[in-house]
Amino acid sequence: MSTTQRLPTPLAERILPVIGTFRGYNSEKARKDLIAAVTVALFTIPQAMAYALIAGFPPSMGIMTAIVPRSSKQRSVALNF
């Protein structure tokens, strides 16, 4: 058995488990997350605009589909190499 004991989880964290995610979050992780977000946006927005044009919709509709939050499975349709 382990000699270290885990502290009881606070009520707020039991209700909203995402609170525990931010416990070890620091500025270095935030910088890396920002770089990742910009990279994804640079690829996803033009791709969504192109798919909208192919489907006969205005490019603004493609931008809306790239911005509106959805599950990761539906976020982007791309060729996988």
C-alpha positions in Angstrom: 0.0 0.0 0.0 1.1 3.6 -0.7 2.3 5.7 2.2 0.9 8.9 0.7 -2.7 9.7 1.1 -4.8 11.7 -1.3 -6.7 14.6 0.1 -10.5 14.5 -0.3 -11.7 16.1 -3.5 -13.4 19.5 -2.8 -17.1 19.6 -3.7 -16.6 22.2 -6.5 -14.1 19.8 -8.2 -16.5 16.9 -7.9 -19.3 18.9 -9.5 -17.0 20.5 -12.2 -14.0 18.1 -12.7 -12.4 20.6 -15.1 -11.3 22.6 -12.1 -8.7 20.0 -11.4 -7.2 20.5 -14.8 -6.2 24.1 -14.0 -4.4 23.1 -10.8 -1.1 22.4 -12.6 -1.6 24.9 -15.4 1.1 27.6 -15.8 2.2 30.2 -18.3 4.5 27.8 -20.2 1.5 25.5 -20.9 -0.7 28.5 -21.8 1.9 29.6 -24.4 2.1 26.2 -25.9 -1.7 26.0 -26.0 -1.9 29.4 -27.7 0.6 28.3 -30.4 -1.4 25.1 -31.0 -4.7 27.1 -31.3 -3.2 29.5 -33.8 -1.8 26.6 -35.9 -5.1 24.8 -35.9 -6.9 28.0 -36.9 -4.5 28.7 -39.7 -5.4 25.4 -41.3 -9.1 25.0 -40.3 -10.5 28.3 -41.4 -9.3 28.3 -45.0 -10.2 24.7 -45.3 -13.8 25.3 -44.0 -14.1 28.2 -46.5 -13.0 26.0 -49.3 -15.5 23.2 -48.4 -18.3 25.9 -48.2 -17.4 27.1 -51.7 -17.4 23.5 -53.0 -20.8 22.9 -51.4 -22.2 26.1 -53.0 -22.3 28.2 -49.8 -20.7 31.6 -49.2 -17.2 31.4 -47.5 -18.7 33.1 -44.5 -20.7 30.0 -43.8 -17.5 28.0 -43.8 -15.9 30.4 -41.3 -19.0 30.0 -39.0 -18.6 26.2 -39.1 -14.9 26.5 -38.2 -15.7 28.8 -35.2 -18.8 27.2 -33.7 -17.8 24.7 -31.1 -18.5 21.0 -31.8 -17.0 17.7 -30.7 -13.5 17.0 -31.9 -14.7 14.2 -34.1 -16.7 16.7 -36.2 -14.4 19.7 -36.0 -12.4 19.2 -39.1 -12.6 16.9 -42.1 -9.2 16.6 -43.7 -7.0 14.2 -45.6 -5.0 12.0 -43.3 -1.5 11.3 -44.6 
